Amino acid sequence: MNLLEDLHWRGIVYQQTDEVGIQETLEKEKISLYCGVDPTADSMHIGHLLPFLTLRRFQQHGHRPIVLVGGATGMIGDPSGKSEERKLQTTETIQHNVECIQKQLSHIFDFEGNNGAMMVNNYDWAGSMDIVTFLRDYGKHVGVNYMLAKDTISTRLDTGISFTEFTYTILQAMDFLHLYEKHDCKIQIGGSDQWGNITTGLELIRKMMPEGSKAYGLTIPLVTKADGTKFGKTESGAVWLDPEKTSPYEFYQFWINTADADVIKYLKFFTFLIKEEIEVLEQSIESEPHLRKAQKALAEAMTEMIHGKDSLEQAVKITEALFNGDIQKLTATEIKQGFKDVPSYEHTTGEEIGIVDLLIAAKIVSSKRQAREDVSNGAIYVNGERVTETGYVISESDRIEGQFTVIRRGKKKYYLIKY
């Protein structure tokens, strides 16, 4: 299976500007191609991943990826998918975001060897450009009617669009032209919402480069869930690549909780498992769904890729400890990850406290009578160990690394006591 056949099998290709031209170019030579992201935040989320992972597939076939972080375009704002103007950010904030995103992207690509990835920032060539140069050298080649026909602009005409965001598509087109001219970059990859910006880049290349210059665009489909809900969202919000925003454990949990109806599609989209491996996992969903082998393969592949092997092992350890109730095997750092979103109570004194009084203070139960009943009936666990004595006292030995005690009521209701 060649590269394009693999991409089609995975369902990754949405649109191509010239399918035959792309196929012939890839068969004839090893090329450079690029994908970009604007630093609108200091972290990407998993909704950004698919185009870059697709770029990585090209690298695996010997082509050279150019990874662009839009220090200049990020200061303007892409009107795509928005009904109103973006809030402009300071130069300092944009630069901070650029540095954070570049670090995240470095986990995905190989920067060594003949086709090692190149990372660029469009602020380097667009940031110091004066308005007269922009209008004369670039704006002159892009007609207003041509821009008005773009979905990213036409959908904003009723609600309003500033001249700033109106010109965004020209700025992104300049990126493609610059990379084509300086690095012989032949293809731009982007999400389906980037089709208009990509084709504007091809228009600039056609008009400003020598006759016969060839460049292409390829877009990726929007990732959807089988139940119609938005991909990449949880109850607590977006699934970020930054471990401070979404811990490796939470990241792992997102993938391992993928529905059977979605997991094979996500394995094709996001992992580098080959066709035969994915087909075996697809069979396991039919023959032994309770083992969730496909979900585990997806969660392990994604967590190791984004956060590394050590973080994956930690995420698996936390998951198994919570499933088995072996809370005492966890470190304080792992407790902090695994119980980030559970109700918590801070015990401010250094004194010991009885289990009944703690259940009341932490609002785990509403009355002492209920607390005594729960303890006597074996419904209360301290760090995974069942407590049945109403006179039990929470002591120093019940504090994991002196910082936490985990209380469980029943099978699944957890509470975190902090010291």
Secondary structure by P-SEA (a helix, b strand, c coil): ccaaaaaaaaccccccccaaaaaaaaaccccccbbbbbcccccccccccaaaaaaaaaaaabbbbbbbccaaaaacccccccccccccccaaaaaaaaaaaaaaaaacccccccccbbbbbcccccccccaaaaaaaccccccaaaaaacccccccccccccccccaaaaaaaaaaaaaaaaccccbbbbcccaaaaaaaaaaaaacccccccccbbbbbcccccccccccccccccccccccccccaaaaaaaaaacccccaaaaaaccccccaaaaaaaaaaaacccccaaaaaaaaaaaaaacccaaaaaaaaaaaaaaaacccccccaaaaaaaacccbbbbbcccccccaaaaaaaacccccaaaaaaaaaaccccccccccccccccccccccccccbbbbbccccbbbbbcc
